[in-house]
Amino acid sequence: MDWKRLESLEQLAQIKQESQEKPVLIFKHSSRCSISSIAWDRLKRNWKSEDSERISPYFLDLISYREISNTIAREFEVYHESPQIILIKEGKAVYDTSHMGINYHDIMKRI
């Protein structure tokens, strides 16, 4: 999978800008949570390399980058959860879900 690592607050401005051209997906992952690992594995198994042409995917290790996770919740006005996916279009969160609600096919329907 060719997911970009989200590792700095400065990238959030880039994500907003990027989402003007094509949707951006952020996957917030907790390495301490077995449900997060299951959701991440399910998403990776379904993800196709050509999906990155339709959507720009980002991966956030929220244990290492908790401040970024908190800023995402504020900036995009979503309740913080883990694991969580957030779909961003035109600089705004248009869809988010967490835990076992994270579903590849639901994401693809919304882009």
C-alpha positions as CSV (number, residue, x, y, z in Angstrom):
1,M,0.0,0.0,0.0
2,D,1.3,3.4,-0.9
3,W,-0.2,5.4,2.0
4,K,1.5,8.7,3.0
5,R,2.5,8.9,6.7
6,L,0.9,11.8,8.5
7,E,3.7,13.0,10.9
8,S,3.5,16.8,11.1
9,L,0.9,19.4,11.8
10,E,2.0,21.2,8.6
11,Q,0.7,18.3,6.6
12,L,-2.9,19.2,7.6
13,A,-2.8,22.4,5.5
14,Q,-1.5,20.3,2.6
15,I,-4.3,17.8,3.1
16,K,-6.9,20.5,3.0
17,Q,-5.4,21.9,-0.2
18,E,-5.0,18.4,-1.7
19,S,-8.7,17.6,-0.9
20,Q,-9.7,20.4,-3.3
21,E,-8.5,18.2,-6.2
22,K,-9.4,14.8,-5.0
23,P,-10.7,13.3,-1.7
24,V,-8.3,12.5,1.1
25,L,-8.7,9.7,3.5
26,I,-7.0,9.6,6.9
27,F,-6.7,6.4,8.8
28,K,-6.1,7.0,12.5
29,H,-4.4,3.9,14.0
30,S,-3.6,2.9,17.6
31,S,-0.9,0.3,17.8
32,R,-2.1,-0.5,21.3
33,C,-5.6,-1.5,20.2
34,S,-6.4,-4.9,18.7
35,I,-9.6,-3.6,17.0
36,S,-7.5,-0.9,15.3
37,S,-5.2,-3.6,14.0
38,I,-8.1,-5.6,12.7
39,A,-9.7,-2.6,11.0
40,W,-6.3,-1.6,9.5
41,D,-5.7,-5.2,8.2
42,R,-9.2,-5.4,6.6
43,L,-8.6,-2.1,4.9
44,K,-5.2,-3.1,3.6
45,R,-6.5,-6.4,2.3
46,N,-9.1,-4.7,0.1
47,W,-7.1,-1.6,-1.0
48,K,-6.0,-1.7,-4.6
49,S,-3.0,0.2,-6.0
50,E,-5.3,2.0,-8.4
51,D,-7.4,3.4,-5.6
52,S,-4.7,5.9,-4.9
53,E,-5.5,7.5,-8.3
54,R,-9.1,8.3,-7.0
55,I,-8.3,9.1,-3.4
56,S,-5.2,10.3,-1.5
57,P,-4.7,8.0,1.5
58,Y,-2.9,9.0,4.8
59,F,-1.9,6.9,7.8
60,L,-1.6,8.4,11.3
61,D,0.0,6.5,14.1
62,L,-1.9,8.3,16.8
63,I,0.2,6.9,19.7
64,S,3.3,8.6,18.2
65,Y,1.5,11.7,17.0
66,R,-1.3,12.3,19.5
67,E,-1.1,16.1,19.0
68,I,-1.9,15.7,15.3
69,S,-4.8,13.4,16.1
70,N,-6.2,16.0,18.5
71,T,-5.8,18.8,16.0
72,I,-7.5,16.7,13.3
73,A,-10.5,16.4,15.6
74,R,-10.7,20.1,16.1
75,E,-9.8,21.2,12.5
76,F,-12.3,18.8,10.8
77,E,-14.9,18.9,13.6
78,V,-15.0,15.2,14.2
79,Y,-15.2,13.3,17.5
80,H,-11.8,11.6,18.2
81,E,-12.0,7.8,18.0
82,S,-9.5,5.1,17.4
83,P,-9.4,3.4,15.0
84,Q,-11.0,6.0,12.8
85,I,-11.2,7.0,9.1
86,I,-12.0,10.5,8.0
87,L,-12.9,11.3,4.4
88,I,-12.1,14.9,3.4
89,K,-13.4,16.8,0.4
90,E,-12.9,20.4,-0.4
91,G,-11.2,21.0,3.0
92,K,-14.0,19.5,5.1
93,A,-14.7,16.1,6.7
94,V,-17.7,14.6,4.8
95,Y,-17.6,11.2,6.4
96,D,-16.1,9.5,9.4
97,T,-16.5,6.2,11.1
98,S,-14.6,4.1,13.6
99,H,-14.0,0.6,14.8
100,M,-15.7,-2.2,12.9
101,G,-17.6,0.4,10.9
102,I,-14.5,1.0,8.8
103,N,-15.4,-0.7,5.5
104,Y,-13.5,-0.4,2.2
105,H,-16.7,-0.6,0.1
106,D,-18.4,2.2,2.1
107,I,-15.4,4.4,1.7
108,M,-15.3,3.8,-2.1
109,K,-19.0,4.6,-2.4
110,R,-18.4,8.0,-0.8
111,I,-15.6,9.2,-3.0
